[in-house]
Amino acid sequence: MESLYLHKSNSKPITNNPKRLRMTPENLGDFYKENRKLIADYIDTRIEILKLRSIKILAKTLSLLILISLVSFMVLFFLLFLVIAFSWFMADVLGNAALGFLCGGAVFLFILLFSVIFRKALFLNPLIRVFLHASTQDDEDEIDNEEE
């Protein structure tokens, strides 16, 4: 039994034999034999694309991690010198260097407790957002470029 379809461009009837269109194991085997190289090339290309994307994401993440480490290191030194200056100031005010540096130690203890209590809000959540934004930013750029 043949089916009848109309082609839009020239309005000629096209007949298709459903027996010819039906995929049998023999036809499927022929399809794979004919297109094996194309399928292998396609799979290899997709693997290469995935490798390149993962390298790109890894490079961005590592560079961001290095930047955050350097900034944190600089802030730590700034804070250290600030607390040392505060300790010498308190030593002058209290008249005893040991009490001044004890006050400086108390400032570091306060900063440590504050950091531990609010670690999710101060460190964990912002870092997750930054890394996710860095890794998905290229995907958004590629989508924008494809739309243009």
C-alpha positions in Angstrom: 0.0 0.0 0.0 1.4 3.3 -1.0 0.8 6.6 0.8 0.3 9.9 -1.0 1.9 13.2 0.1 1.8 16.7 -1.4 5.1 18.5 -1.7 4.6 22.3 -0.8 7.0 23.7 -3.4 5.5 22.3 -6.6 2.3 20.6 -5.4 3.2 17.3 -7.1 2.1 14.1 -5.4 4.9 12.1 -3.9 4.4 8.4 -3.4 6.3 6.6 -0.7 6.4 2.9 -0.3 6.2 2.1 3.5 7.9 -1.2 3.0 10.9 0.6 1.5 11.0 3.1 4.5 10.7 0.5 7.2 14.1 -0.1 8.9 14.9 -3.8 8.9 18.0 -5.3 10.6 19.6 -5.6 7.1 18.9 -1.9 6.3 20.2 -0.8 9.7 23.4 -2.8 9.2 23.9 -1.2 5.8 23.3 2.2 7.4 26.0 1.6 10.0 28.4 0.3 7.4 27.9 3.3 5.2 28.1 5.9 7.9 30.5 4.3 10.3 33.3 6.8 9.6 30.9 9.8 9.9 29.6 8.5 13.2 33.2 7.9 14.5 34.3 11.4 13.4 31.2 12.9 15.1 31.9 11.1 18.4 35.6 12.0 18.2 34.7 15.7 17.6 32.3 15.7 20.5 34.9 14.2 22.8 37.4 16.9 21.7 34.9 19.6 22.3 34.2 18.3 25.8 37.9 18.1 26.5 38.5 21.7 25.4 35.5 23.0 27.4 36.7 21.2 30.5 40.3 22.6 30.0 38.8 26.1 29.6 36.7 25.8 32.7 39.7 24.3 34.7 42.0 27.1 33.5 39.4 29.8 34.5 38.8 28.2 37.9 42.5 27.8 38.6 43.3 31.4 37.6 40.4 32.6 39.8 41.6 30.5 42.7 45.1 31.9 42.4 43.7 35.4 42.3 41.6 34.8 45.4 44.6 33.3 47.2 46.8 36.3 46.4 44.2 38.8 47.4 43.5 36.8 50.7 47.3 36.7 51.4 47.6 40.5 50.9 44.5 41.1 53.1 46.0 38.9 55.8 49.3 40.8 55.8 47.4 44.1 55.9 45.4 42.8 58.8 48.5 41.6 60.6 50.3 44.9 60.4 47.1 46.7 61.4 46.8 44.5 64.6 50.5 45.0 65.3 50.0 48.8 65.2 46.9 48.5 67.3 48.8 46.4 69.8 51.6 49.0 70.1 48.9 51.7 70.5 47.2 49.8 73.3 50.6 49.2 74.9 51.1 53.0 75.0 47.6 53.6 76.4 47.8 50.9 79.0 51.5 51.4 79.8 52.3 47.7 79.4 53.4 46.0 76.2 52.1 42.6 77.3 48.6 44.0 77.8 48.8 45.8 74.5 49.7 42.6 72.6 47.0 40.7 74.6 44.5 43.2 73.2 45.9 42.5 69.7 45.5 38.8 70.3 41.9 39.4 71.4 41.3 41.2 68.1 42.6 38.2 66.1 40.4 35.9 68.3 37.4 38.0 67.6 38.1 37.9 63.8 38.6 34.1 64.0 35.3 33.6 65.8 33.4 36.0 63.5 34.9 34.1 60.4 33.9 30.7 61.8 30.3 31.8 62.7 29.6 33.5 59.4 31.7 31.3 57.1 28.8 30.3 54.8 27.6 33.9 54.3 31.1 35.4 54.1 33.2 32.8 52.2 31.4 29.7 51.0 28.4 31.1 49.2 30.2 34.0 47.5 33.0 31.6 46.3 30.4 29.1 44.9 28.7 32.0 43.0 32.0 33.3 41.6 33.2 29.9 40.4 29.8 29.0 38.9 29.6 32.4 37.2 33.2 31.9 35.8 32.4 28.4 34.5 29.0 29.3 32.9 30.0 32.7 31.5 31.5 31.2 28.4 28.4 29.1 27.8 26.3 32.2 27.9 28.7 34.0 25.5 28.6 31.1 23.1 24.8 31.1 23.1 24.7 34.8 22.5 27.2 34.4 19.6 25.1 31.6 18.0 21.9 33.8 18.2 23.6 36.6 16.3 
